[in-house]
Amino acid sequence: MAHSRAAHGLGAGVSRRSVIRAGGLAVASLGLPGCSVLTATAGVGDDMRVGVSWSATELEAFRDVLANYRGGYELVPFGDDIASALGARTAGRPDLVAMPQPGTVAAGLDDLAPLPEDLWREEYHRYAPSRDDRHYALPFKLSHASVVWYRRRLFAEHGLEPPGTWADWMDLNQRIIDDPDLGGAGIAPLALGCADGWLLAVSMENVLLRHFPDTYDALSQPGYDPRLWTDGDVEKALRMLGDMWSVPGAISGGLDRALVLQYPDTVQEAFLYRRAAMVVAPDYAESVIRSFGTAADDVDTFTFPAREGTTPPLAVAGDLLVLVKPARRPAYNLLRYLAGPAAPVPWIRDTGGFIAANPDTDSRYYSDTLRRLASEVHEKEPRFRLSDQLGPAGGKEGLALVLQQLVHDLASGMPPATAARTAAPKMAEIAGAYR
């Protein structure tokens, strides 16, 4: 996610002339929407701009990745406005962009320079768009988005097992609710964060992908018919979520409180305050869990349950490195640095929550959990998160907003079937407006 979160990421360098490490960051306006420039190096006439969507912990982790790079650069955090980085035509436009939305990359190939072919690996075909046998996006950071985190010790102490199917999960939730030492003691099965609607989208995407993959794939196609949102499969997926979230005692603090919880708060509900047994969040939740010192042996994950008897793809996210035309030599130099297997090691080792796209990155730097998740991402069939492929319809004014309203309706007492029937046409209307 993550999220997203991806979601989802990349990394690179710093010159010896930089005084930033000792003296802090110089912040200047770029004249681009939602942006500031973190000037990381002085350089000698060859500084170039790197556009990213990351903030807070992830932005600092990326700066650590860049710390061993010897060239000049300026780091430009676009946040939610990252899509505008490909279309910017001002003097301050970025040269290299870490783009978390493959749909935006695919639609903006005319604004991009092709990659040096020697950087391309056959494994990258699964994640990056291409055209006319030329490659325009280099995968850097991958994200496993079909993850449910759970408290391993709690499960072991109470004889609980991770669920294999959706029915198993519903039964597990009810068992936790009914246990006087768990639900009776104020521990809910699930933490749910609704203030960041992308986190709700992660759950929706996984239900759709892992139970109705044909509909998921149809919605992922350019030029799809928005009426697909009113297809019975979408409504069934929404109903499944409503049935789970609306069970009394299922959500930590109740649905009203969940509506104001943001992504980090949601992870903390389970692993810091211990008011929930599980939380749905991409692999990069590891960096939040690490930040408050949770013991590694109390953290585990299971893959989001799928329809019984099937082996559907994983939901993944990823940050793709692209060169904006006209690409200058310093941008190519930084791209080559980031393409190397050692570049993301500082993020993996020190912050966590990072899966390297380059399969040659040394796996010993991953935690045990991330090593397993990285293996799944590299070995299993991937599908990019639907919201990252839908453009504006997948953002905070689209799918995320519809899901927030779904939770609000459930909190107000609306039956899950009614809430699902209400949400599906709203999403079709929004998607149609962006056609």
C-alpha positions in Angstrom: 0.0 0.0 0.0 -0.3 1.4 1.1 -1.7 2.4 0.9 -1.0 2.6 -0.6 0.3 2.5 0.9 1.5 -0.1 -2.7 1.0 -0.2 -2.8 5.2 1.1 -3.1 9.3 2.4 -3.9 13.0 3.1 -5.2 16.5 4.6 -4.1 19.8 6.5 -5.0 22.7 9.2 -4.1 24.6 12.1 -2.5 27.7 14.1 -3.4 30.7 14.7 -1.2 30.1 18.5 -1.5 26.7 18.1 0.3 26.4 19.8 3.6 22.9 18.5 4.1 23.8 15.6 6.4 25.4 18.0 8.8 23.2 21.0 8.4 19.7 19.8 7.5 17.6 20.1 4.4 17.1 23.2 2.3 13.5 23.4 1.3 12.4 25.5 -1.7 9.2 25.9 -3.7 9.3 24.3 -7.2 6.2 25.9 -8.6 4.6 22.5 -9.1 1.4 21.4 -7.3 1.8 19.9 -3.9 5.6 19.9 -4.1 8.7 21.0 -2.3 12.3 20.3 -3.1 14.6 18.6 -0.7 18.0 19.7 -2.0 20.3 16.8 -1.1 23.5 17.6 -3.0 25.2 20.7 -4.3 26.6 19.0 -7.5 28.5 20.9 -10.2 26.0 22.0 -12.8 24.6 18.5 -13.3 22.0 18.3 -10.5 18.8 16.7 -11.6 15.4 16.3 -9.9 13.9 13.0 -8.6 10.2 13.0 -8.2 8.7 10.6 -5.6 5.4 10.1 -3.9 6.9 9.1 -0.5 6.7 11.0 2.7 7.7 10.6 6.4 9.5 7.3 7.1 9.6 6.2 3.5 11.1 9.4 2.3 13.8 9.2 4.9 14.4 5.6 3.9 14.9 6.6 0.3 17.3 9.4 1.3 19.3 6.6 3.0 19.3 4.7 -0.2 20.6 7.8 -2.0 23.4 8.4 0.6 26.1 6.5 -1.3 25.4 8.0 -4.7 28.1 10.5 -5.7 26.2 12.7 -8.2 24.0 15.7 -7.5 20.2 15.5 -7.2 17.2 17.3 -5.8 14.5 15.2 -4.2 10.9 16.3 -5.1 8.1 14.9 -2.9 4.9 15.1 -5.0 2.7 13.1 -2.6 -0.7 12.3 -4.1 0.1 14.6 -7.0 2.8 12.3 -8.4 0.9 11.7 -11.6 1.5 15.4 -12.5 5.3 14.7 -12.5 5.1 13.1 -16.0 3.2 16.0 -17.5 5.1 18.9 -15.9 6.8 21.2 -18.5 8.3 23.9 -16.3 11.9 24.5 -15.6 11.5 22.6 -12.4 10.1 19.4 -13.9 11.7 16.1 -12.6 14.2 14.2 -14.7 13.6 10.8 -13.0 10.3 9.7 -11.3 9.5 6.9 -9.0 5.9 6.3 -10.2 3.6 4.1 -8.0 0.8 3.9 -10.7 1.5 1.6 -13.6 -1.7 2.9 -15.3 -0.3 6.4 -15.3 3.0 5.2 -16.7 1.3 3.2 -19.5 -0.8 6.3 -20.4 2.2 8.6 -20.4 4.8 6.7 -22.5 5.0 9.6 -25.0 6.5 11.7 -22.2 9.2 9.1 -21.3 12.6 8.2 -22.7 13.2 4.5 -23.3 15.5 2.7 -20.8 19.0 1.5 -21.6 18.3 -2.1 -22.7 21.2 -3.5 -20.6 19.3 -2.6 -17.5 16.3 -4.7 -18.4 15.7 -8.1 -17.0 13.2 -10.7 -18.2 11.6 -10.8 -14.7 10.5 -7.2 -15.1 8.0 -7.9 -17.8 5.5 -8.9 -15.2 5.5 -5.4 -13.6 6.3 -2.7 -16.2 4.5 -1.6 -19.4 6.4 -1.5 -22.7 5.8 -0.5 -26.3 7.2 -1.6 -29.6 9.7 -3.8 -27.8 11.1 -0.8 -25.9 11.0 -0.6 -22.2 10.1 2.7 -20.4 9.8 1.7 -16.7 12.3 0.0 -14.5 10.7 -1.8 -11.4 12.5 -0.7 -8.2 10.3 -1.4 -5.2 7.7 -4.1 -5.2 5.0 -4.5 -2.6 3.0 -7.6 -1.5 -0.6 -6.3 -1.0 -2.3 -9.6 -0.3 -1.1 -9.6 3.3 -2.9 -10.0 6.6 -0.7 -9.3 9.6 -1.5 -11.1 12.9 -0.2 -11.4 16.5 1.5 -14.7 16.5 1.7 -15.1 20.3 -2.0 -14.4 20.7 -2.8 -17.0 18.1 -0.5 -19.6 19.7 -1.8 -19.0 23.3 -5.4 -19.4 22.3 -5.1 -22.2 19.8 -6.0 -20.1 16.8 -4.9 -20.9 13.2 -4.7 -18.6 10.2 -7.7 -19.0 8.0 -7.5 -20.8 4.6 -10.8 -19.6 3.2 -13.2 -16.7 3.7 -15.5 -19.0 5.7 -12.6 -20.0 7.9 -11.9 -16.3 8.5 -15.5 -15.5 9.4 -15.4 -18.4 11.9 -12.1 -17.3 13.3 -13.4 -13.8 13.9 -16.5 -15.1 15.7 -14.3 -17.3 17.8 -12.2 -14.4 18.9 -15.4 -12.3 19.6 -16.9 -15.1 21.7 -13.8 -15.9 23.8 -14.1 -14.3 27.2 -10.3 -13.8 27.3 -10.2 -12.1 23.9 -13.4 -10.5 22.8 -14.6 -10.4 26.4 -11.4 -8.6 27.3 -11.7 -6.0 24.6 -9.6 -7.6 21.9 -11.3 -7.5 18.5 -10.5 -9.7 15.5 -9.7 -6.8 13.2 -8.2 -3.3 13.1 -9.7 -1.3 10.3 -8.5 2.1 9.1 -11.0 4.2 7.0 -9.6 7.7 7.2 -7.0 6.6 4.6 -9.4 5.1 2.0 -6.6 3.4 0.1 -6.4 0.9 3.0 -10.0 0.0 2.5 -9.3 -0.4 -1.2 -6.6 -3.0 -0.4 -9.3 -5.2 1.2 -11.7 -4.7 -1.6 -9.1 -5.4 -4.3 -8.1 -8.6 -2.6 -11.7 -9.9 -2.2 -12.3 -9.2 -5.9 -9.0 -10.6 -7.1 -8.9 -13.7 -5.0 -12.6 -14.6 -5.4 -13.7 -13.0 -8.7 -10.4 -12.8 -10.7 -12.1 -12.5 -14.2 -14.0 -9.4 -13.1 -10.8 -8.0 -11.5 -8.9 -8.5 -14.8 -11.7 -7.0 -16.9 -11.8 -3.8 -14.7 -8.0 -3.6 -15.1 -8.2 -3.3 -18.9 -7.9 0.2 -20.5 -11.2 1.4 -21.9 -13.3 -1.1 -19.8 -17.0 -0.5 -19.6 -17.8 1.3 -16.3 -21.0 -0.7 -16.1 -18.8 -3.6 -15.0 -18.9 -2.1 -11.5 -22.6 -3.0 -11.3 -21.8 -6.6 -12.3 -22.9 -9.1 -9.7 -19.3 -10.0 -8.8 -18.5 -6.5 -7.6 -21.6 -6.4 -5.4 -20.8 -9.8 -4.0 -17.3 -8.6 -3.1 -18.8 -5.5 -1.3 -21.3 -7.7 0.4 -18.5 -10.0 1.7 -16.7 -7.1 3.2 -19.9 -5.7 4.7 -20.8 -9.0 6.2 -17.3 -9.2 7.9 -17.0 -5.6 9.1 -20.6 -5.2 10.4 -20.4 -8.2 12.8 -20.8 -6.7 16.4 -17.4 -6.7 18.0 -15.5 -7.5 14.8 -13.7 -4.1 14.5 -11.5 -2.6 17.2 -13.3 0.4 18.7 -16.3 -0.1 16.4 -16.9 1.2 12.9 -17.5 4.8 14.0 -14.0 4.9 15.5 -12.6 3.1 12.4 -13.8 6.0 10.2 -11.2 8.3 11.8 -8.2 5.9 12.0 -5.4 6.4 9.5 -3.0 3.8 8.2 -0.3 3.9 11.0 -3.0 4.1 13.7 -4.6 0.9 12.3 -1.3 -1.0 12.4 -0.8 0.3 16.0 -4.2 -1.0 17.1 -2.9 -4.5 16.6 0.8 -4.4 17.4 1.2 -1.5 19.9 -2.1 -1.2 21.8 -3.0 -4.8 21.2 -6.7 -4.1 20.8 -6.9 -6.2 17.6 -5.6 -9.6 16.6 -5.2 -8.9 12.8 -4.9 -6.1 10.4 -5.0 -6.1 6.6 -2.1 -4.0 5.2 0.7 -4.4 2.6 4.1 -5.6 3.4 5.4 -2.1 4.1 3.4 -2.1 7.4 6.6 -3.7 8.7 8.3 -0.3 9.0 5.4 0.9 11.2 5.6 -2.2 13.4 9.4 -1.9 13.7 9.0 1.8 14.8 7.6 0.9 18.2 9.8 -2.1 18.9 7.4 -5.0 18.6 9.2 -8.3 19.1 9.8 -10.2 15.9 8.4 -13.4 17.3 5.0 -11.7 17.9 4.6 -10.8 14.2 3.4 -13.0 11.4 1.3 -12.9 8.3 -1.0 -15.0 6.2 -2.1 -14.5 2.6 -5.5 -13.0 2.1 -7.9 -16.0 1.7 -9.0 -17.0 -1.7 -12.0 -18.9 -3.1 -11.7 -22.5 -2.0 -10.0 -24.7 -4.5 -8.3 -21.9 -6.5 -4.8 -20.4 -6.6 -5.5 -16.8 -7.8 -2.8 -14.2 -8.3 -1.4 -11.9 -5.6 -2.2 -8.2 -5.5 1.0 -6.3 -5.8 2.1 -2.7 -6.0 5.4 -1.2 -7.1 7.3 1.9 -7.8 8.6 2.1 -11.4 11.5 4.3 -12.3 10.9 6.3 -15.4 13.0 8.9 -17.3 11.1 12.0 -18.4 12.0 13.4 -21.8 14.4 14.9 -22.6 16.4 12.6 -20.3 19.8 14.0 -19.3 23.0 12.0 -18.6 22.8 12.6 -14.8 19.4 10.9 -14.8 20.7 7.9 -16.6 23.6 7.7 -14.1 21.2 7.7 -11.1 18.9 5.2 -12.8 21.9 2.8 -13.2 22.8 3.2 -9.6 19.2 2.4 -8.5 19.0 -0.6 -10.8 21.9 -2.3 -8.9 21.1 -5.0 -6.4 22.8 -3.2 -3.5 21.0 0.1 -3.9 17.9 -0.7 -1.7 19.9 -2.5 1.0 19.8 0.5 3.5 16.0 0.7 3.2 15.6 -3.1 3.6 18.0 -3.4 6.5 17.3 -0.3 8.5 13.6 0.6 7.9 12.0 -2.6 6.5 8.9 -2.9 4.5 10.8 -3.0 1.2 10.8 -5.8 -1.4 13.5 -5.2 -4.1 12.4 -5.7 -7.7 16.0 -6.9 -8.6 16.0 -10.6 -7.7 19.8 -10.4 -7.1 19.4 -8.2 -4.0 20.9 -10.1 -1.0 18.0 -11.7 0.8 19.9 -11.9 4.1 19.0 -8.2 4.8 15.3 -9.0 4.9 13.5 -9.9 8.1 12.2 -13.5 8.2 8.7 -12.2 7.4 9.8 -10.0 4.5 12.0 -12.7 3.0 9.0 -15.0 2.8 6.8 -12.3 1.3 9.5 -11.3 -1.2 9.7 -14.9 -2.3 6.0 -15.0 -2.9 6.0 -11.8 -4.9 8.8 -13.1 -7.1 7.5 -16.6 -7.6 3.7 -16.2 -7.8 1.5 -14.7 -10.5 1.1 -10.9 -9.8 -1.7 -8.4 -10.5 -1.1 -4.8 -9.9 -3.5 -3.2 -7.4 -6.7 -2.2 -9.2 -6.7 1.3 -7.7 -3.2 1.9 -9.1 -4.5 1.0 -12.6 -7.7 3.0 -12.6 -6.3 6.5 -12.6 -8.5 9.1 -10.9 -11.3 6.6 -10.5 -9.1 4.5 -8.2 -8.1 7.5 -6.0 -9.5 9.3 -3.0 -12.4 10.7 -5.0 -13.2 7.3 -6.5 -12.9 3.8 -5.0 -11.6 5.0 -1.7 -14.4 7.4 -1.3 -17.1 4.8 -2.2 -15.6 2.4 0.4 -15.5 5.0 3.1 -19.2 5.7 2.4 -19.9 1.9 2.6 -18.3 1.8 6.1 -20.3 4.9 7.1 -23.5 3.2 6.0 -22.7 0.1 7.9 -21.9 2.1 11.0 -25.3 3.8 10.6 -27.0 0.4 10.7 -27.6 -0.2 7.0 -27.7 -4.0 6.2 -24.6 -5.2 4.3 -26.6 -6.2 1.3 -28.2 -2.8 1.0 -24.8 -1.0 1.5 -23.3 -3.1 -1.3 -26.2 -2.5 -3.7 -25.8 1.3 -3.0 -22.0 1.3 -3.4 -21.6 -0.5 -6.7 -23.7 2.0 -8.8 -21.8 4.9 -7.2 -18.5 3.4 -8.4 -19.9 2.9 -11.9 -21.0 6.5 -12.0 -17.6 7.8 -10.8 -15.7 5.6 -13.3 -18.0 6.7 -16.1 -17.3 10.3 -15.3 -13.6 9.8 -16.0 -14.2 8.3 -19.4 
